[in-house]
């Protein structure tokens, strides 16, 4: 249990550290890969985030090697899903159906939120931004899944119940999104639910495949607003 008290604060602090890294440190780095300043800032931010993620993964591997090996895979994408009546998930369903359904539903919800909040009144350079958006979405979704899902699932494996791990993921991922995009209370609620659901997918499929894919889709929708203007 002592490891649990160490892992949770490390993951929480690393996740919170993304805010100053992205907003304070990244703009100070003299990195130029594009004529778009937003792309340069995002590139710097992603390099810093990947570095931090690598350090956290080394830490998790050191404190719980067995858990790391257990979850360091895409997982069984068709594994049985644990029943959640209030979400309409039946005990007979697999993650192939559940993951596909939520990938569509959550992406549509995120798209609607971003459209009415940003895109409706903001001109976006869709095609010029697309390669960068895809690259940053892959990178950012991987880093955040490793920090707020994989690290908790692997690090706390055998120490806390799956339900408790999922709640911690929801709390950490939701809390930091108060300052994110989308932000405020709506951002906390949306990200908290997503954090819980994706942690559930990692624990039940024994891998991060569905979590990474669903998170990637959300980032594609969101990052256009950051680098496409």
N, C-alpha and C positions, 0 to 999 in steps of 0.2 A: 504493500500500500504506500510505502514511502516514495516509491518511484512515481506513483500517480500524482503525489503532491509536488513532484519536481517537473514532470512532463507538462502538466496543464499550464502552469505559469510560463514555462519556456515557450510553448506554442502561442499562448495569449500575447506575450510580450513581443514575440517575433512578428505576429500578425499586426499588432499595433505599430510596430516599427516601420511597416510598409508606408504609413502616412507621411512621416518626415522624409523617408527615403524618396518617395515619389514627388512630394511637393516642395521639399527644401533642398535636398542634396542633388537630385537628378538635374534640376535646371542649372545648377552650378557647374556641371561637368561640360567641358568644351568638346562635345561630341557632335559631329555633323555628318549625317548620312543622307540628308534630304534638304530641299529648299523650304520645306514645311517645318517651322519651329516646333510644332506639336509632335511631329514624328520624331524629331531629335530628342525632345524631352521624354517621350514614351520609350524610345530605344534605350536611353540612359536608365530610365526607371526599371525597365525589364531586365537589364544586365545586373543592376543592383539587387533586384528581387530574386533572380535566379541564384545569385551568389549567396544571399541569405538563406534561400531554400536549401541549397546544397549543405550549408553548415548545420541546419536543423535536421536534415536527413542523416548526416553523419552522427549527430547526437542521438537520434532515435535508434539508429542501428547499433550504437554502443550500449544503450541502456536496455534495449529489448530486441536482441538479435532474432529470436524466434518469431516474435510478432512481425518484425520487418520482413522476414522471408515469407511469412504466411500471406501478407497482403501486397507484396511487391510484384504485382501482375495485373493484367487487365481483368482477370477474374472470369467466372462463368456467367456470361451475359444472359443465359437462360435459366439461372438458378431460381428455385422457388422463392416467392416473396412472402414475407410474414404478413398475416392478415392485419389490415387497418380498416375497420368498418367505416369510420367517419370520412375516409378518403375513397371508399368504394373498392379497396383492394381486398380481393377474396383470397382465401388460403390456397385455392387451386390455381392461382395465376402465377406466371413466371415473370422474371424481370425483363424478358424480351418484350412482353406486352406492356408491363408497367412502365418500363423505361421509355419505350416508344411513345406511349400515351402522354407521359409527363414531359418528355422532350418537346412534343408538339404544343401541349397546353401552356407550359411555363414560358416557352419562347413566344407564343402568341400574346400572352399576358405582358411579358416584358416589352414586346414590340408595341403594343397598344399604349403602355405607360410612357415609353420613350417618344412615340409619335405625338401624343397630345402634350407631352411635357417639353419636347425639344424639336423634333423633326418638322412638325407642322409649320413652325415659324422660322426655321433655320435652313438656309440653303446648304446642301451637302454635296461635295464632289465625290459621288459614289464610286465611279470606276477608277479614278486616280488613287483613291484611298484604299480600294479593295485589297491589293496585295499586302499592304501594311496592316490592315485590319485583321486579315487572316493570320499573319505572322504573330502579331501581338496577342490575338485571341488564343492561339495555341500556347504561347509562352505564359501568358497571364493565368489562364485556366489551369495549366499544369502546376504552376507555382502555388496558387491558392489552394488547389486540391491537395497538394503535398503538405502544405502547412496546416490547413484546417480540417482535413478529412483523413488522409493517409497517416499523418503523424500521430493523430489521436487514436485511430483504429489500431495501428501497429504498436505504438508506444504503450497504450493502455490495455492491450490484449492480455487477458488472464488476470487483470487487476480490477477492472470495473465492468459492469454489465453493458451489453450493447446499447440498451436504452439510455443509460447514463452517458455513454460516450456520444451518442447522437445528440443528446441535449447540450452537452458541452460544445459540440461543434456548432449547433444552432446559436448558442449564446455568444461564442467568440466571433463567428462569421457575421451574425446579425449585428452585434454591437459595433464592430469596426465599420460597418456600412452606414452608420449614422452620418459619417463624414464622407461617404462615397457617392457613386452615381448609379442608380438613384439614391438620394440620401434622406436624412430626417427619419421620422417615425415610419413612413411607408417603406423606406429603404431597409430599415431594421426588420420590419415584419416580413417583407419579401425575401430578404437574404437569410433571415432566421429560419423561415420555412424551408428554403432551398438547402441551407446547411444541414438541417435535420434530415431531409429526404435523401440528400446525397450521401450523408454518413450512413444512413440505413442501407443504401445500395452497396456501399463498400463492405459493410459488415456481412450482408447476406450473400453477396456474390463472391466474397473473398478476393476483391480486387477493385481497382479504381477506374475501370473502363467506362461504365455508365456515368459515373460522377464527372469524369473529365469531359466526356462528350456533351452532356447536358450543360455543363458550365461553359464549355466552348461556345455553344450556340448562343447563350446569354451574352457572352462577351462580344460576339460578332455584332449583335444588335446595339450594344452599349458603346463600343469603342468607335463606331462610325461617328458618334457625336463628339468624340474627343480629338480625332485626327482628320475628320472629313470636312471640317469647316474651311 
